[in-house]
Every structure is written in C-alpha cells, then in structure tokens.
C-alpha cells in the first residue's frame, strides 16, 4: 500500500512540474514581467519541442510513478492470494 501511495505522490509531483512549465511560458510570454525572457520561451508556446528540463523531469516522474504503482499493485495481489 505504501508503494502505491508513493507512486501517487510522484505522479502528483510530475503533474505539478508539467503544469508549471506551461505557466512559466505563459507568464514570460505575456510581457508583464520585468525579466526579459529568452526567445526560446516564445518558441515553446507554438511548438511541441521537448527541450525544456521541466518536461523531461515530468515525463521521468510519470514513468517512475506508474512503475511504482504497478509494483505496489503486484505485491498487494501476491499478499492477498496467500
């Protein structure tokens, strides 16, 4: 049960990273900040480029979270059978 909860927390963190990428791009592209964003951020709005580190971490978190959840489900089913 603990592994499934851990996997769910990792999935939640992955979702937060994924959404924070889009929020960061939207804030920087709005022009209402005092920071001048690099031109790369504007390109991320219109492309499906996976060049941003937050996207890599969110994908890794998704995969790791799903693996841990499945692992926990398999262990739980083995315990229930015995």
N, C-alpha and C positions, 0 to 999 in steps of 0.2 A: 504493500500500500504506500509505503514511503517513497518508493521509486516512482510510482505514478504521480504522486504529488510533486516530487522534484521535477519530473518531466513537464508537468503542467506549469510550474513556475518558470522553467526555462522557455517554454512556449510563450508565456506572457511577456517575458523579457524580450524575446525575439519580436513579438508584435509591437512592443514599445519602440524598439530600435528601428523597425521598418517605418512606423508612422512618424518617428522623429526625423527621419531622413526627408520625408515629404514636407513636414512642417518647416524644417530648416531651409529647404529650397524655396518654399513659398514666401517665407519671411525675407530671405535675401533678395528674391526676385521682385518683391513689392517695392523696393526702393525707399521704404520708410525707416531704414536703419542708418546709423551713422557710419557703419562699416561698408566699405566698397567691396562687393563680392567679386571673386574671380569670375571670368567669363565662363568657366566650366560649369558653374551652378546653373546658369541660364540654359545651357545645353541639356542638362539633366531633366529639365521640365518637359522638353519635347521629344526626348529620345528614350529608348529602352536600354540605355547603356548601364551596365552594372559596374561602373568604375568607382563607385563611392564605397568607402570602408564600412559604413553603417549597413549597407545592403549585404555585404559579404558576411558580416557578423550576424545579421538577422537570418540569413539563409543557413549559416552554420548552426545557430541556435534552434532553428526549426528542425533540422535533421537530427541533431543531438537530442532534442526534447522528444521527438517522435520515437527515436530508438530507445530511450529510457522508459517511455510509457509502455511500449510494446514489451520490453524486457520485464517490466513490473507485472504486466498482464499475464505473461507466460509463467512467471514464478508464482503468481497468485493461483493460476489454474492448476499448476502442479501440486500446490499445497491443498487445494480444495479436493483434488482427486484422491489424495492419501487419506 
